[in-house]
Amino acid sequence: MTAAITLGFVPLLDAAPLIVAAELGFAEQEGLRLRLCRAASWSQLRDLLDLGAVEAAHMLSAMPVARALGLGGGQGGLEVLMVLSLNGQVVGLSGALGPVPFGDPAVAAGLAAPGRVLRFGVPFPFSMHALLLRYWLSRMAPDLAFTLHAVPPPRMTEALQAAEIDGFCVGEPWGTRAVQVAGARLILPGAAIWSQSPEKVLAARHGWAEADPARAAALMRAVWRAGRWAEDPANRTTLAELLAQPHTLDTPALHMEPALRGRVLPDARGPEVAVPQLLAFHAGLANFPWRSQAGWIGAELAAAHGLDPRAAARAARAVFRSDLYRRFLGPAGVPLPPASDKLEGALATAESLPAVRGSLMLMRNRFFDGAVFDPAPAE
């Protein structure tokens, strides 16, 4: 008998694992029928999950952590079952601000000007986009005055055209669309700020997975396999066509193809530029919900909102359910690390490490300023 699960998503490239799982048979092979429910904004998706209209959702990694810290509204706890994607964000500016070099975090220092306040659009106040912007700008341009404004990703181009914002940090394909449609200029990929930032996660209401372990495990297996398929270069064209459909992202495949090839288009006049670690759905243990990732998010939210950093990091760590990932995916042969924490920012190159069984590959993990986040003090 086929079990049904309703999944919520916002139309972004990093919803690909859920869309692929639903549409290319991965869920069906696990005995599931996935119903996809597209939300126009993260606040709408949050409400759908809270009301039980969807059972699990593609979600900003910071949203469940913010909920645990009493930030961001909504009722009841949320849990992260697995990470869906790393990175995938781009930072851009209005073309009216003039040409800006691409790819160098030091470019922030040149953005400050007397009397200027830059308005950046971000998809949600509690998002990796907002955290990365604050982290980068506070260190590279402490004199720059800026404000953050919540703009749904599909509306980012229109907000730029209407001069409601001067720049943005958004997930692809909406940065590329802003370049191609509104003449924006990309200045930085999110991976240049933190090369291993957990961008989107598979989230559920607290207790759902443990109350229904068979369906939760089947869902996670299907999504894990779909992410592996989505990352295979041989599938890029098919994936772009699948995501372009009206009921998925509803935007031309040409807006998605650069990021799926690991490239961005900084300027509409070209050329494309290759970006290491631009977007990952699977490689380098991308799907494992490291508690240290959650700890970093909690610490950054605490700093931004005046909360106790140790308490925030501890509460955040409990949200990323690495224990459930091990329980549900380990029996399927999915590689598992021996620990659920690591030093964030401490890996200068990709490295092969021992796994619970065999070995695994971790990708380069660096912050632009060379900082290292040690989760141990949160204990």
N, C-alpha and C positions, 0 to 999 in steps of 0.2 A: 504494500500500500504506500502510495506517495504522500509524504508530509509536505504541507505548505508553510512557507515563511514569507512574510512581507518585509522587504528591506527598503529603507529610505536612502536617498542620495541627492546630492547637489550636482548639477551638470559641470563636471570638471574631469580632466584627463585621469586624475587619480581615483576616480570611481570605477576605472576599468576592471579591476578584479571582480567586483560585484556584477557588473554588466556582462562580462565574459562568462562568469559562472552561471548566470541566468540564461544566457542566450546561446551558448555553444555546448551545452550538454554536461558540463562539469557537475552541476547540482543534480541533474537527473541521474547521473551515474551514482550519486550518493543517496538516491531515494528521496530527493527533495524537489519541490516545485517552488521556485523563487518568483515572487511577484515584486516588481520594482515600482517604487513610488517616488517620483521626482519632486523635489521641493525647490521653491524659488529662492530660498535664503536659508541661512543656518538657524535663524531663530524659528522659522517655520518647521524645519526639520527637528529641532529640539522639542517643539510642542507636539509634533506627531509622535515622537518617541515617548514623551511623558504621558500622552493620552492613550497609548497602546495602539494607535493606528498603524504603527510599524513595530516589529519586534526587535529589530537590530538596524543599525544605520552606519553608513559612511559618515565619518565625523572628524572635525578638526581635533587634533590631538590635545589641544589645551582645554577644550570644552569640558570633558569629564573631570579633569583636574580642577578647573575653576569651580565646578559644582561642589567638589569635595571641600573646597576652601570657602564656600559660602558666597561665591561670586557668580554673576551671570544669569541669575534667575532660574526658574524651573523648580520642580519638586522631585524629591527622591534621588537616590544615588545612581550613578552610572559607572559601568565597568568597561575597560578596554580588554577585548578578547585577543586581539592581534593587531599589528600594524599593517596597514594596507600599502603605504608608500613612504619613501624618504624623499625629501626635497621636492622639486617641481615648481617652486615659486620663482618669480622674477620681479625685480624692482625696476620701475620705469618712471619717466618724467614727461610732462607735456613738451611737445616740440617747440612751444613758444618760449621755453627757457633756454633754448639754444643747444648746440652740440655738447655732449658730455662723453668722455671716453668710457668704454665698456670694460667691465671685468675687474677693476682695481678698487678694493674697498676704500682706499685713500681718497677716492673722488668725493667722498662726503665732505671733506674739509673745504672744498671749493663751492659748496652749495650755500654756505652762510653768507648773508649780505645784510647790511644795516636796514632795519625796518621790514625785512622779509620774514614772513611766516609761511612755511610750506605746508600745504594740506595734503596728507597722504590718505588715499583710500585703502582700506583693508577689509577683507570679507566679514570680519567679526571682531569685536573688541578683545575676546579671549581666543586668540589664534596664534599659531606659530608665526604668521606674517607680522602681527603686531609685536611679538616678542623679539623676532629677529631685527626688525627695524629699530626698536628701542636699544637693543644690545649694540648694534652696529653704530647708530648715530651718536649714542651717548659716549662712546669711546673714540670715535674718529672725528666727530664734529660737536663737541660739548657746547659750543656757542650757537649752534643752529637752532632756531626756533621752529618747531613743527607741531602739528596736531594730527590726530588720527581720526578718521571718519569711516563708519561702517557702510560699505557699499556691496550689495550682492555681486558675486563675480560676473554673472552675465551682463550686469549694468555698468561695469567699470569703464568701458569704452564711451558709453553715453555720458557718464558723469564727467569724464575728461573733456569731451566735446562741449559740454555745457559749462565748462569752467567751474564746476563745483569742487574739483580737486586739482592739485598741481602735479600729483604723482600717485603711485600706487605700489603696493606689493600684493600680488595675486598669483594664484595657481594657473598654470597653462590649461587650456589654450587662450585664456582671456588676455594675457599680456601680449601674445603674438597678434591677437585680433586688434588690440589697441594700437599696435604699430602699423598694421596693414590698413586699418580703417580710419584711425584718428591721428595718424602721424606722430604717435608717441615714440620715445627713444628709450630702449632698455639700457640700464646702466650697470646692473649687477644680477647674477642669479643667486637665489637663496643659498645654494651650495657653496658660494664664496664666503658666506658669513659663518655657516656651520655645515660641514660637508656631510653630516649624517643626521640632520634634523628629522625627527619623526613627524611627518606632515599630516597624514590622514590615518585613522584607525577604524576598526570595526568595533562599535560600541553597542552595548545593550543595557537595559535597566538592571540595577543591582539584583542579583539572585536569579535572573532568568536562565543563565547557562547551567547553573547547578540544579535548578528545578527541572530542567528538560535537557539532561546531558546528551541524550542520543541525537536530538536535532541540533544542538549546539555543536557537537563534534562533527556531524555530517556537514554542517554549514562551514565550519572552519577548514575542513579538508577540501571542500569544493573551492573555497576562496583561495586557499594556498595554492592549489593546482592551477587555478585560473590566473593567479599572479605570475606563476612560472611561465605559463603560455604567453601572457601579455608582454613579458620581458624578452622573449625570443625574437631576435631581429627578423627572422623569416616570417613573422606574423604581423609586421608593422602595417603593411598596406591593408590587410584584412581588419586589423584592429581600428585603424583610422576610419574605415568605411562603416564599421559597426558603431563607433562612437558618434559618427556624424548623423545618424538617423534622427528623425524628428522626436522620437520618444526617449532618446538618450541625451546627447548633448545639443543636438539641433544646431550645429554650426559646421561650416565647410571643412572637409578633411584637410584642406591645405593649411588651415589654421593649426591643426594638430600635428601634422607630419614633422615639422622641425623638432619639436620636443621629443617625439617618439624616436627620432634618430640621434638624440643626445645633442641637439643643436638649438640655438636661438637666433632670431633675426633682430639684432639691436636697432636697425634702422630700415625703413621700408625700401631704401635704395640698395640694401644689401651691403656686403655678402653675409651669409649665415656664419655663425661662429660655433665651434665645438666647445662644449662645456663638460668637463669631467664630473661625473656623479650628478648630472642634472636632475634625473628622476629615476628612482629604482622601485620596482614592484616586488622584487624577489631576491636579487643577488646580495651576497654578503650578510645573510641572515636578516634581511630587511624586515621580515614579518614578526620577528620575536619582540614581544613587549618588554623591553629592558626596564627594570624598576629605576635604574639610574637616569634614563631619559625622562621618566615622570618626575624624578627628584629635581632635575634641572628646571623643568617647566614650573614646578611648585616654587622653587627658589626665586625664579624670575618674576612670577606673579606676586610673590610675597614682597619683593623689592619694589615693584610698581604700585602696590596697594597698601603698603605699610603693615604687612602681617609679619608674625614671627617666622623667620626663615626655617628654623629647625622643625617647628611644628608643621609648617606648610609642606616641607619636603617629605616628612613622614606620612602625612595624609595623602600626598600625591602618589607616593610609591604604592600605597595600598590599592590604587585605582587600576594600575597596569597589572593585569592578572597573569603574570608569567607562570603561576602554578597551574592555571587552567590550560594554558597553551601546552605545557608539558603533559598534562593529563590527557588532553584530547588529541594532540597531534603526535606525541611520542610513539604510541603504538602503531601509527601509520608509517613510521620510519623517517619522519621529518627530523633533520639535524637539530640537536639541542646543545646549548652551551652548558658547561658544568656549573656555572654561577648565573644569577639573574641580574647582577650588577657589573658594570665595568667603569673604568675611568673615561668619562666623556671628554674627547678632545686630545687624547693621549696617543693616538695611532697615526704616525706620519705617513705610513704606506700600508697597502693591503698586506694582511698577514694570515698565515694558516695556523690555526690553534687546535688543540685537542677538543673533541666533542664528547658528549656522554657515550656515544659509540662512533668510533672513527675520528675524523677531523672535520673542521669547517673553516671557511674563509671569511674573515672580517675585512671590510673595506676601510680605506683611509678615513680617519675620524679626527678632524681638526676644526677648531674655531679660528677665525681670521686673525685674532690677536694672540694666538698661541696659548690661551688660557686652558686650564684643565679643571673639569668639575669632578670632585671626589665625593661620591655619595656616602662615604663612611661616616662623616660627622652627623648625618641625619639619623643614625641608629640610636 
